[in-house]
Amino acid sequence: MVDFTTELAETAHRQQQILTRAQLLAAGFDDMFLYRQTRRGLWQRVLPATYSLVTGVLTDEQRRISAALYAGPEAQLTGLAALCWYGFRYSPRTDDVHLVVPHWTRRKSSGHAVIARALAVDDKARRTALYPVCSPARAVVDAARDLRQLRPVRAVVAEAVQRGFTDLAALDEEIRRARRSRTALVRKAFSEVVAGARSAPEAELRECLAGSRLLPELLWNPRLCAADGRRLPTPDGYLADAAVALEVDSQEFHFTPGDWARTLDRHNELSRSGVLILHFTPAQIRRSPALVRRTVEEAYESRRGVALDVRVEPPPEQV
């Protein structure tokens, strides 16, 4: 049993049993003692000069704490690790902990601590008891710069805006700050959200239908009204002169069973007004884009010119 001082025991508790070599040496232990504790399997060295006083797999928070202690007090949590901390649902998961440090810092990446230098750290970072966390906008852009596929980038950008983690202005500011350094994917995803895409699958549907030579320009997330002025549910996409609505349906992209039930109610309300609703899952859009496009084209051709008492209202800023 290691005899800790009250102060060190409190520090270990606050840091979830993660301590640095400097903290242990300051408490009177020496390097040989640290070596014996790890050699006997009582502790584990999780990063250079950083120890866990318990064995086994580290929790997400222990990984973040150990990485921050290793990187130093100037380091800020960013990227996918920060998105996980904020509670993003559709962010890719990783065991790495990404941190950004001032450019003059000499600390290098090691183990699960992935360190990037920046000319300017985030002045909007949020302070926590143990480490600062970059603002959601900065974390989204930093995460996107490390991803290599458009789909997860779309997912985090759309979720950041839809769930209110950040807004378009803050994202635009961070993209401009990053300039052209590995920002092609996040710029594309950002432009889709600006155009009205509310989710990654919806953006994929837009891309799928953009290649059609038959379809006119689709309306995305339009405001629909019945003849009596009653507001109708807003579909993901709409072909006005054929009264064809497009919906991306998947429980994966509805947060609760209640959300899913409300989606079905919306669809029924549109059907009562004579609108034809085509439902597509994210998997269909990804695996069979040609089939999805052909299905929409055939529905459009069969209903083109249909007369319905449904009108499209201009967006609020144009009223």
N, C-alpha and C positions, 0 to 999 in steps of 0.2 A: 504494500500500500504506500503510495507516494504521499509524503507529508507536504501539502501545499499551504502557503500562507493564506490567510483569509482573502487578501487582495487578489492573489493569483487565482484562487478558487472562484472568486466572483468574476474575474476576467474570463476564465475558462467557461463558466456557465453562460456569460453574455455572448461569447463567441462560439457557442455550441460545441465546446470541447476542441476547438481549433486554436492552437497557440503558435507563435513564431519562436524561432531560436532566440532572438533578442529578448523576448519576454521571459523565456525560461532561464536564460543566463542571468538576467537582471534579478531573478528570484533566488539565485544562488546555486542553480544546477550547472554542471559542466558538460562539455561535449561528450565525454566518455559515458556519462549517465544517460544522455539522450541516445547514444549508440546502443547501450545495453537494453534500454527500454524497447527500441525498435527491433533489435536482434532477437529478443525474447518473444516478440509478437504481442507485447502489451500495448504499444503505441504503433502508429504508422507514419512514415514520412510521406506526405501527400504531394508536396512540392518542395523545391529547394528551400531549406531553412524554415519549413512550415510543417507542423506536426498535428496529427489527430490523436487525441488521448484515448480514443476508442478504435477498435478494429472493425472491419466490415466495410460495406459499400457506403460511401458518403451520400447524404441526402442532397437534393438540389441546393438547399440553402447552405449546407456545409461546403459544397463546392464553390459557391459564390463567395462565401466568407474567406475560404482559404486562398482563392485566386486574388481577392482584393487585398488581403494581408501580404501576399507575396508581391503583388504589383506596386504596393505603396500607397500612401495617403492621397496622392494626386490622381490616382486611377479612378475612372468612372465606368460602371457597368454599362454595356451597350449591346447592340446586335440582338441575336436570338435569346441570349441569356436575359437581357433586359425585357424583351417581349414576354418571356416566360414569367418573369417577376411581376409584370403588369397584369398577367392573366389572359393573354391572347389565346383564343381557342384553336385557331387554325395556323398558328406559327409552327414551322417544322421544329422538331425536338433535337437537341444535341447535348452531348456530355461536355462539350467545350464551353468555357466561360470567356466571352469576349470582353475586353476592356480597352478603353482608349486612354492614353497618357500624353502629357505634353511632349513636344518633339525633343526636348533636351533630356528627357529621362532615358537612362541607359538600360533599364530592365528589359529583358527579352522574353519571348514566349517560352513556356516550359510546361509539359504535361497538359493538363486541361485548361491552363491559363493561356489564352491567346491574346497577345498584346499588340496593339497598333498605335503608332505615334501620330499625333495630329498637331498642326500649327496652332489650332485653337480647340480646347476642350469645350464642352457644352456649358454655356453660362446659364442655361435653364435646367440644369440637372437637379434632381430631387435628392435631398439629403435623407439618409436613413441612419439608424443608430450605428451601423458598421461600415457602410460604403455609400457613395453617391451613385444614383442611377440616372443615365441620360434621359432627357425628355422623350416622350413617345415618338415624336416626329424624328428626332435624331436617331433613336434606336431603330425605327423602321427603315430609314435610309441606309444606316450602317449594315443592318441585316441583309437588305436587298443587294447591297454591293458585294456581299460574300456568297450570294446564291447564284446558281448557274442556270436555273430554269424559270421561265416566266410564270408558270402556274402558282408556285408558292409565293412569289413576289406579288402577284395579283391578290392572293388571299390575304396577306398581311396588310397591304395598302387599303384594300376594301374594308377589312375589319377595323382598321385604325379609324377610319372615317365613320363607318356605319355605327360603331359602338361608342363613338364620342371620345376616343382616346386622344385624338388630335383633330385639327381641321386642315382644310386645303391650303390655307395661307401658310401655316407652319410647315407643312410638308414641302410646299414650293420653296420656301426659304432654305430648308435643309438641302434640297436637291440642288439649288443654285450654289449653296456653299460647297457642296461636293464637286461642283463643276462637271467635267466629262470623265471623271475617274470612276470607271466601272458603274456608270449610272444609266446605261441604255435601258435595262429592264425596268427599273423603277420609274424612269421617265415615261415609258409606254404605259405601265400600269396606272401611273398618276393621270395621264391624259385620258385614259378610259374612265376613271372615276370622275374627272372633271366633266366628261361627256355624259355622265349619269349612270354608269355601271355601278350596281350596288353589291356585287359579289364577283368572285373569280369565275364561277360557272356562267354568269350572265355575260361577262366580258368574252368568254370563249364562244358563247352563242353568237354574239355580235360579229366576232371574227369569222365564224363559220358562214354566216349569211352574207357577209360583205362581198364574198366572191360570186354571188348570184348575178346573172345577167338578166334575169326575169323580174326579180322583185324590185319594187320602188324603194325609196328610202324609208326605213322603218322608224316609227316613233318609239322611243324608249322611256319607260316609266311615265306614260302620258296621264294627264288628268282627264277622266271621262265623266260625262254627265248624261243622264237619261233626259227624255223630252220634257218631263215634269220638273227638271232642275235638280233631281236627286243625284247626289254624287255616287258614282260607281267605283268599285275597286280598281286599283291601278295595276295593270298587268306589267310584266317585265318588258314585253315588246308588243307593238300593235301595228297592223296594216289597216289603215283607216278605210280605204275604198273597198275593202273586202270584209271588214269587221272580223278579222282574225287576230286573236290574242295569243301570245307566246308566253309560256311559263316554264321556268326551270324548277323542277320539283325534286326535292330530296330532303329527307329528315335530317341528313347530315348538316344541312345549311339552315335548319330551323332549330332554334335553341331549346325549345321545350315542346312537350306534347301539345300544350295549349296553342303555341304558335302554329303548329302543324294543322290543328283543327280549324283555326281561324283562316288559314290559307285555303282549306277546302271550302269553307263558307264563302270566301271571296269568289272562288271559281264558280260556285253555284249561282251567285248573284249575277255574275256576268252572263252566264248561260241563260238565265231567265230573260235577259234583255236581248237575246238573239245572237250574242257574240259566240263565235266558234273558238274554243280554247284548245290549243295544241300543247301537250305536256311533254317535256323532255327531261331526262335525268342528266346530271353531270357526266355520268359514265357513257351515255349514248352520244352526247356531244363530242366527247373526247375520242371515242372509239369509232364512231360512224358519222363523221361530219357530213359526208356526201349524202347519206340517207336522210339525215336531219334536214339538210338543205332542200332535197327533192320533196320531202313531205310538206314543207312549208310552201314550196313553189306550187305543188299540185293543189293544196288547199286554197291558195291565193287565186289560181286560175279558175277554180270551180266556183268561187264566190265573188269574183271581181265585179264591182258595180252594184252589189247588194245594197238595198235601201233599208237603213235602220234609223230609228230615232235615237241615235247615240252620237253625241258630238264631243270633239276634242277641245278642251279649254287650253288657252295659252298658259305657260308657266307664270307664276306669280309676278316675276320681275317684268313681264311683258304686258301685264294687265293695265 
